[in-house]
Structure formats: C-alpha cells, structure tokens
Amino acid sequence: MKNKPSKIYMLGRKQGIIPFSYPNGRLENSRLDEVAGFKQSANTKRIHFSSASDIIFVRNKPESTNDACYQRINRKLQKIRDNKIIINDINAFYNYDSKDRSFSIWEKNGVKSPAYIVLQKDKQSGNYNKSIEQLLKFKEKYKTILLRTNNETGSRGMVILNENTEVSEILKIIDNLDQRVQKRIKRRNDTKIIAVQFIDTKSDDGFYTIYRAHVLNDEVLSYYGLPSKKLSFHARDLKIEGMEKFISTNQELGKIMDERKLDKLLFKAMNSLGCNLGAIEFFLVNGSPIFLEINPMWGGKHVFGNQEFNNYLLKNKKTLQKEIPMIYKWLSSKEYYQYFYETMANIKAR
C-alpha cells in the first residue's frame, strides 16, 4: 500500500503572504531545476492552503528579509505552528542572520566559531571611541581580523585589517561601515558593526579552503570543499589551474564524511541556532570544524568555477564521479531536488 504524499505549503516574503504572487507552480527563490525536482519526487504534493498542509517550507531569502518581512511570516506561522512541521522556521532568522548572535549561541553551546567583538556607539557622545580601544586590543591579539556588518552576505560590508593597517585607516573604515549600518538599521534593526577573528587556513601550497555542507533536519544532503589562492572567493571563482587541488580536497572531505566524523557537530551547530535546514560554512583546522555561518536558502546555480572549470568536470564525469561523488550529486540539480523533497517528505513530527 502506497504512503500518502506529504502535503507541502510554500511560504516566503511574498509567496503565501500576497495572493497569486507566484502562480503556475513557480517558487519564490527557486533554485536551478528545483521545480522539476519537486515534480519528480514520488511522495510530495504541493498545496495552496496552509491549514491543509503537513509541512510548511519557509523560503525567505535572508539578505532580502527585513524586520517587516519577519513579522508578516511570523504572524502567518503563529496560527498554525503548533500542529505543523515547519522547515526553516522564521523564529530562527535572527540567530543565523546576525553573525554575532550565531557566534554567541555557538560559544554557549560549545560549538567552535571565530572570536568576535561588537562595536557599539557611546549613547552620550554618539561615537565609537570606547569600542575602538577594544578593537585595537582585539587586533593586537589576533593580528589579522575582519571588520564587517553583522548581517550582510557575499563579502559585502567586510574589510580585512592586518598588522599594517594604520589607526587613521581603521577610523575611515569604521565611518564607512557606520554609514552602511545607518542605512540598513531602518529596515533591519539588529544591524551593527562587528570585528571577527581571521582564521588562517592557508596550506603549504598556498590555498585557502572553505567547506560547505547542506543539511536538512538530521540528514547531510551534500557537501563540498572550495580551495582558492584568493582570500575572499566564491564557488564561481574557481579556475582550471586549481582543479587538482579541488579534486584532492573533495576526496579527503569525502573520506571524513564517510566516516561520519562531522555529522554530530554539523547537527549541533544547526540545532543550537534553531535551524533544521541550511548550507553551513566552516573551516577545518587540524581536523576540527570552525563554523562561520548558515544560509537556509542557499544559492542554486549548481556549478563550480568558470566555464572551463565546469566543462572539465562534466567532460570527465565518468572517471571523476567515483572519486568525488558528492560533487556530481550537487551538479545533478534535478535529481538533487528530487532527493531534497523526498527527504523532507519523510520528516516526522517530533
């Protein structure tokens, strides 16, 4: 006897809030082949009435979610939260969106993350003078640090300070960041400036490596490592000359993940923030993860590197798939989202 399909209701900043905002089967923040993968999944059914759903999937894009969006989604969920499975509950939004909150919660729960401080304006003078003294001590301790806004993504609002950065330059950077804060704080009240310890992962061959795992509930859906000789980079920045390092990095990561050495730590990092869905980024230092951030609505282009880099992976799939299978799982976007939704459908209410 076939199991009844799980009925899934989609809720976003507009979807499920504004009637008919995403008609004809479209999804807010849809990733490559996500709709096709959903349709291909055997045990899911999309419905348009939250009251009749088994699962509510909250799809708000973090960088576009302001306080008003949070309140609208939360009001919608308050009426139905107690008797539904909620994927990516908006309740956890500020815990993962504000990096200082993430680091604070992780620290309290024994989850490794970078050291950080929050820069605060003096209420009377309206300047950062007291925080600047604290910042200079922080920089003296860690030598290289990141000065950034606490809730922007993609390296926006982030500057690297090192031992050679003069105080006069730091003051200019703080002034520029404060201008960003003042613009953003009107719509995102938790915006502030933070300083974060720079974690040096540079290997002997000159590569910096960041890792990402995609987690749904207590299931690791996929993972990969991204090595680059640039300090700040994205998956799309990988070039063919780094292919050998990319392959070896993901072979080693595959061995670690096959032994399930990181699973409990990944789940602890997620659960402590109240998240049950997310792309979680981390470094590996002496085999131990140092967690950086979680994004529940990860980007969905499903490519690695520039065209030459990606073409090499596709052309050599027959040989490389045995060595780095998770890379090809990510590249097979339709099958990936079929698996994603079938995994979601099997989540049971706790």
GILIN-V704685 format. One line per field, one symbol per residue. phi: phi as a letter, one per 20 degrees, with the letter a starting at -180 (. if undefined). Layout:
BEGIN
phi->???
END
This chain:
BEGIN
phi->.fffffeddeccfdfnddgmfcflmfcflfegmffffffffeccbecdcffeeecddedffgfdedfffgfffffffgfcffccedemgfgegffefefffgffffgfdmdfbffbcdecfffeemddgfffgffffffffdmdcddbfecdcmmfmccedcfeffgffffffffffffffffeffdcfefbecdcgeeedfefenddcddccdccldcefaaadcebeefdbcgfefcgfdfgfgfffffffgffffelfdgfffffffffenecbreddbddclndfdedaccfdffcelccmffffffffffdggeeffecfffffffefffffffgfffffefdfe
END
